[in-house]
C-alpha cells in the first residue's frame, strides 16, 4: 500500500500502480485533478449513505466518501475527512479538512482505517521522518558534498541509519535488553550486599 503526497495524484502514477497491482492512498487537493473533484461533489448527495462520524474528548471527525469515479480507465474513490476540534488551545485552527484518493473501495467498516490508519500516517513521514532527519542530529540539510552522486549516496546512508535507529528505538529488542539489564543490575546489587561488598 503506497501512501503518497498530492504531487502523485496523476494518471501515470495510477497506471504504474495498476500494472503492478499496488494499492494506493494519495493525499488529494481540490485542484490536483479537477474533473475527479467535480465528480466527487456531484456524487456526494447521491451517495448520502457514505457517511460516518466519531469523536474523542478533543475532536469530532466526520467522514464522507464517494465511490466509483472513472478517471482514464481507473476506478477511484475519494474520502473527505473533516476534523472539528473542541478545543483550539494547541492550534489556531478549529477545523481541518483532509482529502484522499484511493483505489481501495471504502465501506463504513474500512473508511476510518483508510483515512486515519493509512492516509493520515502520510504526515508522519513528513513530520517524524524528514523533520527528524533535519533537526535531530542527522543534519540532513548540511551540504556534505557538492558532488551530486556523493550527495545521493550520503542521503541513502542517512536513510538507512535513520531506519535502523527507528527499528532499535521502536522495536522490542532494546526494551528486552533494558529489562534484562535491570534484572542483572538488581541481581548484582543483591549479590554484592549478600557478600558484604
C-alpha positions as semicolon CSV with decimal commas, in nm:
position;residue;x (nm);y (nm);z (nm)
1;X;0,000;0,000;0,000
2;X;0,158;0,326;-0,114
3;X;0,093;0,640;0,092
4;X;0,162;0,929;-0,141
5;X;0,174;1,306;-0,136
6;X;-0,072;1,502;-0,350
7;X;0,200;1,555;-0,612
8;X;0,149;1,188;-0,707
9;X;-0,221;1,228;-0,789
10;X;-0,158;1,169;-1,158
11;X;-0,265;0,921;-1,423
12;X;0,091;0,798;-1,486
13;X;0,131;0,702;-1,118
14;X;-0,206;0,527;-1,118
15;X;-0,109;0,342;-1,436
16;X;0,208;0,208;-1,270
17;X;0,013;0,104;-0,960
18;X;-0,247;-0,074;-1,173
19;X;0,023;-0,253;-1,374
20;X;0,186;-0,390;-1,057
21;X;-0,138;-0,448;-0,863
22;X;-0,048;-0,194;-0,594
23;X;-0,295;-0,032;-0,359
24;X;-0,255;0,342;-0,304
25;X;-0,389;0,617;-0,083
26;X;-0,292;0,960;-0,213
27;X;-0,336;1,290;-0,030
28;X;-0,559;1,492;-0,259
29;X;-0,609;1,863;-0,321
30;X;-0,913;2,000;-0,499
31;X;-0,700;2,133;-0,782
32;X;-0,492;1,816;-0,831
33;X;-0,739;1,656;-1,072
34;X;-1,033;1,899;-1,110
35;X;-1,251;1,653;-1,301
36;X;-1,229;1,398;-1,017
37;X;-1,313;1,660;-0,755
38;X;-1,609;1,784;-0,962
39;X;-1,737;1,426;-0,989
40;X;-1,692;1,385;-0,612
41;X;-1,908;1,692;-0,548
42;X;-2,178;1,565;-0,787
43;X;-2,183;1,213;-0,639
44;X;-2,177;1,320;-0,274
45;X;-2,552;1,397;-0,245
46;X;-2,634;1,079;-0,443
47;X;-2,427;0,864;-0,207
48;X;-2,553;1,012;0,122
49;X;-2,520;0,673;0,292
50;X;-2,141;0,703;0,256
51;X;-2,102;0,889;0,583
52;X;-1,979;0,817;0,933
53;X;-1,865;1,018;1,233
54;X;-1,695;0,957;1,564
55;X;-1,550;1,167;1,839
56;X;-1,297;1,177;2,120
57;X;-1,252;1,428;2,400
58;X;-1,074;1,669;2,167
59;X;-1,205;1,611;1,814
60;X;-1,518;1,515;1,626
61;X;-1,446;1,367;1,286
62;X;-1,694;1,343;1,001
63;X;-1,607;1,131;0,700
64;X;-1,785;1,142;0,365
65;X;-1,679;0,940;0,066
66;X;-1,777;0,869;-0,290
67;X;-1,707;0,556;-0,486
68;X;-1,660;0,454;-0,846
69;X;-1,528;0,770;-1,008
70;X;-1,396;0,692;-1,355
71;X;-1,066;0,853;-1,443
72;X;-0,874;0,733;-1,751
73;X;-0,976;0,367;-1,701
74;X;-0,913;0,388;-1,325
75;X;-1,187;0,328;-1,070
76;X;-1,124;0,585;-0,797
77;X;-1,278;0,658;-0,461
78;X;-1,247;0,989;-0,277
79;X;-1,255;1,020;0,103
80;X;-1,322;1,355;0,270
81;X;-1,245;1,394;0,642
82;X;-1,349;1,698;0,842
83;X;-1,194;1,725;1,188
84;X;-1,368;1,967;1,423
85;X;-1,151;2,045;1,726
86;X;-1,341;2,101;2,051
87;X;-1,054;2,299;2,200
88;X;-0,823;2,507;1,988
89;X;-0,554;2,555;2,255
90;X;-0,280;2,370;2,066
91;X;-0,368;2,510;1,726
92;X;-0,537;2,819;1,591
93;X;-0,745;2,601;1,361
94;X;-1,078;2,476;1,488
95;X;-1,143;2,278;1,169
96;X;-0,919;2,081;0,935
97;X;-1,006;1,906;0,612
98;X;-0,826;1,609;0,460
99;X;-0,892;1,451;0,120
100;X;-0,763;1,117;-0,004
101;X;-0,795;0,946;-0,338
102;X;-0,761;0,570;-0,341
103;X;-0,821;0,254;-0,541
104;X;-0,949;0,079;-0,225
105;X;-1,328;0,095;-0,214
106;X;-1,424;0,235;0,128
107;X;-1,710;0,097;0,337
108;X;-1,845;0,207;0,675
109;X;-1,621;-0,058;0,830
110;X;-1,299;0,029;0,643
111;X;-1,317;0,405;0,583
112;X;-1,165;0,505;0,918
113;X;-0,872;0,272;0,859
114;X;-0,822;0,412;0,511
115;X;-0,838;0,773;0,629
116;X;-0,676;0,764;0,972
117;X;-0,485;0,437;0,979
118;X;-0,326;0,494;0,640
119;X;-0,389;0,836;0,484
120;X;-0,307;1,044;0,791
121;X;0,005;0,837;0,850
122;X;0,148;1,002;0,539
123;X;0,208;1,311;0,752
124;X;0,420;1,110;0,994
125;X;0,663;1,053;0,709
126;X;0,696;1,429;0,674
127;X;0,684;1,529;1,039
128;X;0,857;1,239;1,211
129;X;1,079;1,142;0,921
130;X;1,221;1,437;0,731
131;X;1,190;1,682;1,020
132;X;1,375;1,441;1,249
133;X;1,644;1,396;0,984
134;X;1,677;1,774;0,953
135;X;1,670;1,872;1,319
136;X;1,752;1,576;1,546
137;X;2,118;1,502;1,488
138;X;2,115;1,364;1,133
139;X;2,193;1,706;0,978
140;X;2,007;1,632;0,655
141;X;2,029;1,994;0,542
142;X;2,409;2,008;0,577
143;X;2,594;2,016;0,244
144;X;2,839;1,731;0,287
145;X;2,939;1,730;-0,078
146;X;2,882;1,931;-0,392
147;X;2,916;1,614;-0,598
148;X;2,564;1,504;-0,695
149;X;2,642;1,131;-0,680
150;X;2,816;1,163;-0,341
151;X;2,521;1,363;-0,205
152;X;2,279;1,089;-0,318
153;X;2,496;0,819;-0,158
154;X;2,517;1,016;0,168
155;X;2,139;1,062;0,168
156;X;2,085;0,688;0,119
157;X;2,322;0,615;0,408
158;X;2,135;0,867;0,623
159;X;1,803;0,697;0,537
160;X;1,945;0,356;0,628
161;X;2,085;0,490;0,957
162;X;1,752;0,651;1,044
163;X;1,564;0,330;0,963
164;X;1,797;0,121;1,180
165;X;1,767;0,375;1,461
166;X;1,385;0,363;1,443
167;X;1,385;-0,017;1,448
168;X;1,603;-0,014;1,757
169;X;1,407;0,260;1,935
170;X;1,058;0,136;1,849
171;X;1,128;-0,237;1,836
172;X;1,125;-0,482;2,123
173;X;1,500;-0,556;2,120
174;X;1,604;-0,255;2,330
175;X;1,309;-0,300;2,565
176;X;1,408;-0,663;2,623
177;X;1,772;-0,566;2,674
178;X;1,674;-0,291;2,916
179;X;1,460;-0,534;3,120
180;X;1,744;-0,787;3,127
181;X;1,991;-0,516;3,230
182;X;1,763;-0,407;3,516
183;X;1,728;-0,768;3,633
184;X;2,106;-0,817;3,609
185;X;2,169;-0,491;3,796
186;X;1,927;-0,589;4,073
187;X;2,085;-0,935;4,094
188;X;2,438;-0,789;4,112
189;X;2,336;-0,542;4,386
190;X;2,176;-0,825;4,580
191;X;2,484;-1,044;4,547
192;X;2,713;-0,758;4,649
193;X;2,506;-0,691;4,960
194;X;2,497;-1,062;5,042
195;X;2,875;-1,090;5,028
196;X;2,927;-0,755;5,202
197;X;3,088;-0,586;4,903
